[in-house]
């Protein structure tokens, strides 16, 4: 006997004759009219009950026969054209009732997802607003049904996929690995392997937990090794290989009002130089460009978002990181990555020198070990030998060094290199004589020619220095250009102002930004010393290239070049330079509180004066601050300058110092009250004489001589 | 103990499933927010799904008052013999006597426990009137002991848990029915499992109660009661629903047991009545049945296939009606507690003319059919030929949800009533026979309008013959 819990046989008695088909019978006994409709649909589609095809078709054409009571009112309404409404009009009855499909729509009438079908009568019809009287739910037609099922399956699949992704996100965390080295580096995090491109980054997805991590170059140079605590969630975990990349955390400021184009950017919130692991709770833009615009909460005129990244495409990122650390007095933090960089670069002299310098700040023994390794790796590279010699001297191994290179020189009497390396260990007149004789013997040896010029310049043999420079230029224009600043001062010393101006102008044209700035200053001072009046031609060019705001100038450069700067002008370093010319004690106080920008902007003469005065007065804090901004060319002269200023060594004529540095040291030395007045006067006169370009040191003499 | 644990487990399982599903869906957008920093479109979908599931799980009617008024109990002073009998049975069964005795609506008996704040308050036992009419005293005692067994076994304590779970499941399925995103599927699967397991528990409870009754009053008494009840219940239920309830709805009180005897004796039952009885009697056992099949119960009582011979005929005139003071007093008591108001007493013989025919005339007035008292009955074939269209006209403003065949059947039923009313207007007297079609008689002329209309529609009665019959009727003939 056929069970009929929904009593549909009362409404559709024809079903009784169709119940021979098992699927229809099951549907009737399940008591769900919609299932019955679908069973009829599949029966007809599959060609079953062929003899009753007409009955099947008749019933399928009338979905209202399978009506079910409505469960509350279906949601109808749209917002900006998106929402749900009743669409279509089928199986219309003379009484006005028809079947409509309830669907999610966009643009008011474009269906996205059919939700159901209803037996309705339209009560009111308008362009954008209609009302219906809803009587019952009816099964959806085959197409909307299939459509809704496909969409639903897609939704279920997307939810499952989303769940999988969320579980994966919960179990795995991303590690961003950043490589500042100029070579691809293979990394291993747990069981994950990847290669980080040179000067690039890569993201590794690792299981949450603690993992050993190792980075090495393809040829086996170990770059870094540590334990990584990988976490899931929004935390940002960056493995900055050996801490070499300057990773910046910046504030991105969004403003409701358009900011002026030349508004300065806020300084970085943090610079992660020398830091191997960077862990932040969350960052708005981590290693992706910030949005150009964002929607802001109403009433808010300013929104600040965080942005973590490194300067992409920067070739010198690693060196930038090193200089940053030097300025911060953290050279030791740079030592590991510089050493690795030097190894990767096959002990490239410049990188190796930086690595040794960084090691020196922490451990002389380590620096010597490294310098020796560099020299042994590049036995024919004179720069490697020079580096080793300088480090050994710093380590107090001068005696051993002398013996070692003497033996080499004796073993290879015909080798210019061996002779040069031995001769350069001599200082004073003995060294100059030896170098000069070797330069004459080996006239094509650039290092000997350079040493010859260098020694004569330091020995204030201006004419001889100029001749040596000419010989050097004839052999190597590049090596001569490196010594341009010294040659300019030499030319001024012998009164060849026009040549000095020409050389300054020429060097300006092809120099780096730092060199261009120095040459612009030199040019102005040469013109002033020559009696032509200070010329700001090159400074004006720099100002034009800097795209300064209207009325703005490179005020510090102008001040240091001897130009008048309006009193009301304030610029980094300006107050310090102004104080320098008036009150040494005030200048030292200002140097103690000066910013990195202020100290970084000082020229060599100004810096030397302040350093020597800080050393003389025992102000270790200011001395340390200034040391961070010492230029590489004075690294070997610091000890001598310090001792001279503090009267810890005699002011003998053969002091091996740059005249400008010596000038500053002598002026400061003259300030020691223990010295007799005539000696102090002599020192001041000598300082004035050595300040060939009559710059800041000469400027300071009136205030400093007391 | 196992049944209690299983029932509570099923209850907890439903909530566990629902909350786990909602939690899983809601956790996706939260997890995305925590671990990925933003919520994706699938996360939004899952969140909406989670909220929908929670909405479907919301408690329904936990704190509202019961919508069904409690049954009126039989007072002890109203039925002293029955009260004394029940007390005796309770003593013998080792049970506490029930606090309330009530009439069940159908041919069945039940036990329940009313609770207040979760504490058992009143034990209630309900017995259907027809059981008093067919069961002997031992059989009635066995039935009562069976119900007491439910009290003693703690089954009535589990009932509310099963009921609550069913209601919550039903509510969830109602809300999620035809869910666009398959959210109903887990609940549907759990519902099937729940019904199977809870029905299994219920059948175990019934077996235990059977054993208790057999121990107290003998397996024979219990088996006899079961045999009579299984035979009686489908017949009484069809009789009660098809014949008595419509009359009660019209405020008419008829002799219940007399009508049932006539129903049992009727040789020409209506097709749908026969079908319903057949359906009830021959229903296959289902895993969802709350009671074991008769065969199983008898087998467990030790009768196996050699059960006492099935009843040849029921005699709803004896039994234990004396416990209620006889048939008349029993029916008075039943009407007193089961029916509100004061229905008009009427015998089955006077029912046709006094109630049925006037009711038919009233109903036809609203059906846009020609006046049956003035329209010639010869117009019936013409009306019949309009088939479904007749129903479309008659249904007035009601929405059309009927198939062509359903409309034709309804039209024939309408015309049956119209013909009956027409004949009534022409001096025919109506004879109501419980279970059979209405018969009209004028002198020797006897007509069953339903039969006539069916034959005319099927073509087994020629229109010429019908017109001849019409002539006889209109002409006042009696043959």
Contacts between the chains, C-beta under 8 A, distances in Angstrom:
chain1	res1	chain2	res2	distance
A	1	B	275	7.6
A	1	B	278	6.2
A	1	B	279	4.3
A	1	B	282	5.9
A	1	B	283	7.1
A	3	B	279	7.5
A	3	B	283	7.7
A	10	B	406	6.7
A	11	B	401	5.9
A	11	B	402	5.4
A	11	B	403	6.5
A	11	B	406	5.3
A	12	B	402	7.7
A	12	B	403	4.3
A	12	B	405	7.6
A	12	B	406	6.1
A	13	B	403	6.8
A	13	B	405	4.7
A	13	B	406	5.5
A	13	B	409	6.3
A	14	B	403	5.5
A	14	B	404	7.9
A	14	B	405	5.1
A	34	B	178	6.7
A	58	B	403	7.7
A	58	B	404	7.1
A	59	B	403	6.6
A	62	B	403	7.0
A	64	B	399	7.6
A	64	B	400	6.8
A	64	B	401	5.2
A	65	B	401	6.2
A	65	B	402	7.2
A	65	B	403	5.3
A	67	B	401	5.0
A	71	B	174	6.7
A	71	B	175	7.5
A	71	B	177	7.3
A	93	B	399	8.0
A	93	B	400	5.5
A	95	B	397	7.5
A	95	B	399	7.2
A	95	B	400	6.8
A	97	B	399	5.6
A	97	B	400	7.2
A	113	B	180	7.1
A	115	B	180	5.7
A	116	B	178	6.7
A	119	B	399	6.6
A	119	B	401	7.6
A	135	B	399	4.9
A	136	B	399	7.3
A	136	B	401	7.0
A	137	B	178	7.8
A	148	B	180	6.0
A	151	B	180	7.9
A	152	B	180	5.4
A	152	B	181	5.0
A	152	B	182	6.3
A	155	B	42	7.6
A	155	B	45	5.4
A	155	B	181	5.6
A	156	B	181	6.3
A	156	B	182	6.1
A	158	B	41	7.1
A	158	B	42	4.1
A	158	B	45	6.9
A	159	B	25	7.6
A	159	B	28	6.8
A	159	B	42	4.8
A	159	B	45	5.6
A	159	B	46	4.7
A	159	B	49	7.2
A	161	B	42	6.5
A	162	B	28	5.7
A	162	B	32	7.0
A	162	B	40	5.7
A	162	B	42	3.3
A	162	B	43	5.6
A	162	B	46	6.5
A	163	B	24	7.7
A	163	B	28	5.4
A	163	B	42	8.0
A	163	B	46	7.3
A	165	B	32	7.9
A	165	B	36	7.6
A	165	B	40	7.9
A	166	B	28	5.7
A	166	B	31	4.0
A	166	B	32	5.4
A	166	B	35	6.2
A	166	B	36	7.1
A	166	B	43	7.7
A	167	B	31	7.7
A	169	B	31	7.2
A	169	B	32	7.6
A	169	B	35	3.7
A	169	B	36	5.2
A	170	B	31	6.1
A	170	B	34	8.0
A	170	B	35	5.2
A	232	B	35	5.2
A	233	B	34	5.6
A	233	B	35	5.0
A	234	B	34	7.4
A	234	B	35	7.4
A	234	B	36	7.7
A	234	B	37	4.7
A	282	B	37	7.3
